[in-house]
Amino acid sequence: MAQPVLLIEDDADIRLLAEMTLRLAGVKVVSCGKGSEGLEALGSQEFSLVILDIMMPDMSGYDVLDRIQERMGHDAPPVALFTARPPEATLRETRQRSVVCVLPKPFDPETFGKTVRELIGDDRAGNHH
């Protein structure tokens, strides 16, 4: 069975909506409201993808991303940044970090679910009706 996706998002409403969207798209998801909780989850199980909010109160998404890469190196799951900031600005700041894509907020549920399925290599992504 496919490994779940880890969603790290501090806004409870966005986290719930993203979680429900992913579940409806057939994606298993574990969600956390803080960067520190996400790092704990990464230490206890494997994930196919990390969806990471950038602006969080306890630690920024960039800090979380740096810790993931320090701790896990090449074994780290791919990371998609989840942000309302313009993708160009976000990508400029992630040039030295391995980020597979920037997922925009607010998000279109159908596009969000399809993009995440493609990122985790779910072959149903192209066959969604």
C-alpha positions in Angstrom: 0.0 0.0 0.0 1.2 3.5 -0.8 2.9 5.6 1.9 0.8 8.5 3.2 1.4 12.1 2.4 2.5 14.4 5.4 0.7 17.7 5.4 2.2 20.4 7.7 -0.1 23.4 7.9 -0.8 25.6 10.9 -4.2 27.1 9.7 -6.8 24.6 11.0 -9.4 25.4 8.3 -6.9 25.1 5.4 -5.4 21.9 6.9 -8.9 20.3 7.2 -9.9 21.3 3.7 -6.6 20.1 2.2 -6.8 16.8 4.2 -10.4 16.2 3.0 -9.5 17.0 -0.6 -6.6 14.5 -0.5 -8.7 11.8 1.1 -11.5 12.3 -1.5 -8.7 12.0 -4.2 -7.8 8.6 -2.7 -4.6 9.8 -1.0 -3.7 8.7 2.6 -2.7 11.7 4.6 -1.3 12.5 8.1 -1.6 16.1 9.1 0.2 18.3 11.6 -0.4 21.8 12.8 3.2 22.7 13.6 6.6 22.2 12.0 7.9 20.5 15.1 5.1 18.0 15.0 5.8 17.3 11.3 9.5 16.6 12.1 8.4 14.2 14.8 6.1 12.4 12.4 8.9 12.1 9.9 11.0 10.4 12.5 8.4 7.8 13.2 7.1 6.7 9.7 7.8 7.0 6.0 6.0 9.4 3.7 5.7 9.6 -0.1 5.5 13.4 0.0 5.6 16.3 2.5 3.3 19.2 1.8 4.8 22.1 3.8 3.3 25.5 4.7 6.0 28.2 4.7 4.5 30.7 7.2 4.0 29.0 10.5 4.4 30.4 14.0 6.6 27.8 15.6 9.2 27.5 12.8 9.1 28.5 9.2 8.6 26.0 6.4 12.2 26.8 5.3 13.5 25.8 8.7 11.5 22.6 8.6 12.8 21.9 5.1 16.4 22.5 6.2 15.9 20.1 9.2 14.4 17.4 7.0 17.4 17.6 4.7 19.9 17.7 7.6 18.4 14.7 9.3 17.4 12.6 6.3 19.7 13.7 3.4 19.0 11.7 0.3 16.4 9.5 2.1 14.1 12.5 2.6 10.8 12.4 0.9 10.1 15.0 -1.8 8.7 18.3 -0.4 6.1 20.5 -2.0 5.7 24.0 -0.5 2.2 25.1 0.2 1.9 28.9 0.1 -0.1 32.0 -0.8 3.1 33.7 -1.8 4.0 34.1 -5.5 5.6 30.9 -6.9 8.5 32.8 -8.4 9.5 34.4 -5.1 9.1 31.1 -3.3 11.2 29.2 -5.9 14.0 31.9 -5.7 14.2 31.3 -1.9 14.4 27.5 -2.4 17.1 27.4 -5.0 19.5 25.7 -2.6 16.9 23.4 -1.3 15.2 20.4 -2.9 11.6 21.3 -3.5 9.6 19.4 -6.1 6.9 22.1 -6.6 5.0 25.0 -5.1 1.3 24.3 -4.4 -0.7 27.6 -4.3 -3.1 28.7 -1.7 -6.0 29.2 -2.0 -6.2 26.0 -4.0 -8.7 24.4 -6.4 -9.5 21.1 -4.8 -9.6 19.1 -8.1 -6.3 20.5 -9.3 -4.7 20.1 -5.8 -5.7 16.4 -5.6 -4.6 15.7 -9.1 -1.2 17.4 -8.6 -0.5 15.6 -5.4 -1.4 12.2 -7.0 1.0 13.0 -9.8 3.7 14.0 -7.3 3.4 10.7 -5.5 3.4 8.7 -8.7 -0.2 7.6 -8.4 -1.1 6.3 -11.9 -4.8 7.2 -11.4 -3.8 10.9 -11.6 -4.3 11.0 -15.4 -7.5 8.9 -15.3 -9.6 11.0 -12.9 -13.1 11.5 -14.2 
